[in-house]
Amino acid sequence: MWLHIKNYLGITLGALLTAVALNMFLIPNKVAAGGVSGFATVLHYLLGVPVGMTMLALNIPLFLASVKVLGAKFGINTLFGAAVLSLAIDLSAPYTPVLTRDLLLSSLYGGVLSGVGMGLVFRFKGTTAGTDLLAAILNKLFKISVGQALLSVDFFVIAFAGIAFVSPELSLYALISLFVTSKIIDLIQEGPSTSKAFFIITSAADEVASKVLAEMDRGVTFLPGRGAYTGQNRDVLFCVVSTSEVTRLKDIVNAIDSKAFVIVADVHEVMGEGFTRAG
């Protein structure tokens, strides 16, 4: 029960932050950064309809269509997130100050704040319906990838906004906001990259592993590998270290085998000994 309450509180907080971002930065400056909120923003200026209720009116048929096409897998969290966001936008609009009329600042700060809000909604297992559902429907009906479907829908909304407002410049600012939002959503969901994963292919695997264990007190895993060209079997070393230890590990590998093949990748979350504890 506490887990469900925690999720609903997280979804509510995320929806409120997204509503503030829209009312404080994006809607007043006509920055329609894709999605149902962007489309509702355009309709708000063309027809005078409230943004929140327009979003809800658009989301309900999308939700019903998704249940018919995809099955009832989205659940109550989707309806809850969409309803809270729609209500929060309309109820908070009269009390939310517009901090700037500068389009670049509005796009950047609106993108960051809405990214934090949407990231929280996703992190607590919710969605706000909208173009996510439409993309999933297009994927099911026409076999278009979800990513391509989302990109197509957002591009249509941004282009529609540019035509409706007779301002290609607004479309360009909307693209900036959409890009910033997507990056912040990823950051909130995955966390900042505070660790690095090493994949090391070397002829001195045992020596490198022993050195890392002894000098860095980091675990090393041997992964079986086979060269496609040579056909030779060789162990691949896998090791995760903190960002501050990257240079030290590189130096160890280089000192033992200067011809070693090393891949370094970002790691956003590590749970286990020496890192964040699970649970």
N, C-alpha and C positions, 0 to 999 in steps of 0.2 A: 504494500500500500504506500509506504514512504517513497519507494522508487517512482511510482506513478505520480505522486504529488510533486516530487522533485522535478520530474520531467515536465509536468504542466507549468510549474513555476518558471523553469528555464525557458520554455516556449513563450510564456507570457512576457518575460523580461526581454527576450530577443525581439518579439513582435513590437513591444513598446519602443525599443531603441530604433527599430526600422521605421516606425511611424514618425519618431522625432526627426530622423534623417530626412524623410520625405517632406515633412512640413517645414523644417527649419532651413533646408538647403535646396532640395530638388524641385518640388512642386512650385514654389513661388518664382523660381527662375526658369521654369519651363524646360527643365532637363529631364527628358523622358528616357531614362536609361534602360530601355527594354522591358520585357515582361508585362504582366497584367497591370502592374502599377504605372508603368510608362504609358500604356495604352489608355488607362483610366485618366492619367494626367492630361493627355491630349483631349479626351472627351470632356473633361472638366472645363477646359478653356473654350472648346467649340460649342458645347451645349449647356454649360453651367451646372452640370450634375456633380454631386459630391464624389470625391475620389474613392473614399472607403466603401461606400455602398455600391458604387460602380464595380469595384473590384470584387465584392461579394457576389453581385449579380452575374459577373462573368465567370466566377469560380464555381458556382453551384452547378451549372450545366456541364462544365468541364469535369467536375467530380463525378456527376452521374454518368457521363459518357465513359469515364475511366473505369467505373465499376462495371459497366456493361461490357466494355472491350477487354479490360485487363483483369476483372474480378475484384472482389472486395478486399484488396490487400493493403490499401492505404489507411484504412481505419479512422478512428475518431480523432487521432492526433492531427491529421490533415485538415479536417473540418474545424477543429479547435484553433489551429494556427491561423487559418484563413479568416475565421470569424473575429478572433482577437485583433489581428492586424487591421482588418477593415474598420472595426469599431474604434480602435485606438487612433487611426488616422483622422476620422471625422470628429471624434470627441476632443482630441487634443489640438486640432487645428486652430481654434480661436485663442488658445492660450500659449501657443508656441511662437516665440519671436523669430523673425527672419534675421539672421546674423549678418548676412552679406548679400549684395547684389552682383558681386563679381562672379562671372560664370566659371572661371577656372577654380576659384576657391570653393564655390558651391559644388562643382563636380568632384573635386578631390575630397573635401570633408564629408559631403553627402555619400560618396562611394565608400569611404572608410567606415563611417558610422552605420550605414545600412549593411555593410559587409560583416561588421561585428554582430549586429542584430540577427541577420540571417544565419551567420555561423553558429550562434547560440541556439537558434531554432533547430538547425540540423543536428547539432551536437546532442541535444536533448530529445532526439528521435522524432522530431516533428517536421512538417513542411508547411508552406503557406499556399499550397496548390499552385495555381497559375500555370506558367509556361512549362514547369516540370511535368505536370500531368499531360499537357498538350504534346510535349516531346515524346513522352512514353506512348501516347495513343498513336502518333505518327510512326513511331518505331514499330509498333505492333501491326498496323494496317498496311504500311508501305515499305517496311523493312529498312527505313532510314535510321542510321545510327542516332542514338539519343543526343550525342554531342552535336552532330550536324543539324538535327532538328531544333535544338535549343538555339544554335547560332543563327539558323534561318529565321526563326520566330523573332528573336531579339533584333536581328537586322531589319526585318519588316517593320517592327514597332518604331525603331529609331528612324528609319527612312520615312515612315508615315508622319512622325513628329516633325521632321525637317520640312516635309511638303505642307503639312497643316499650318505650321508656324511661319512658313515662307522664310526659312532660315537654315541653310545647310550648316552654318556655324553651330547651331544648337545640336544638330546631329553629331558633329565632331566632339563636342563637349560631352554628350551622352555616351559616346564610345569610351571616352576617358573614364567616366564614372563607372560604367559597366565593367571595364578592365580592373579598376581598383577594387570594386566590390568582390569580383571573383577571386582575386588574390587574397583579400582579407578573409573571405569565407574559408579558403584553404588553410590559412594560417590559424584561424580559430579552431577548425576541426582537427588539424594535424599537429598544431603546436609549432613553435619555432624550431629550426634545425639546430640542436645543441650537441649532436653527436655525429660521428662519421663512421661509415662502414667500409672496411678494406677487404677487397678480394685480391689475393696475392698468388701469382703463379711463378714458382721459382724451383730451381733444381736443388735448392738447399732448404726445403720446407721444414725439416726437423730442426735444423739449426736456428732458423728464423723463429719458429714457434717457441723453442726453448728460451731464446733471448727475450722475446716479448713477455713470456711468463715470469722470467726471473727479474727483468729490469723494470717492467711496466705494471706487473701484477694484473694483467688483463688476460681473459680467457681467449683461447684460439681454437677454432673448429676445423678439422680436416674434412674437406668435401671431395669425393672422388670425381676426377675429371679425365677426359681423354681427348687428345688433340685430333681434330678432324683431318688435318693434313698429314701429320706424322703417324697417327694411329697409336701413339704412346700414351700409356696411363700415367697420370701425374696428379698428386694431391693439390687441391686449391685451398689456400688458407683463408679463413673468414674470421674477421676480428672487428669489434666495435669499440671505438675509443671516443673520449670527449674531444671537442674541438681544439682544446689547448694541447692535446697529445699528438696531434696529426704530424707535426714536424718531427717529433721524436721517433714515431713509428717509421716514417719515411727514411730517417737517417739509419735506423737499425737495418731495414731491408737493403738499402743502398750499400751499406758497409759490408754486408754478407754476400749479396748478389746484385751487382750494379746493372745486370741485364734482366732483372726480374720484371714481370709484367704486373702492374699495380693499377687497380681501379678504386677510386675513392668516391663514395656516394653519400648524399645527405640522408640522415636518419632523423625523423621528427619525434619519435617516441621510443624509448627503450625501457623495458620492465625486466628486472632481474638483478642479480648480485652486482653491486658496483654502480647501479643506476637506480631509476625510480622503482620502488617496490610495487608489485601488482596488488590491486585491491585497495 
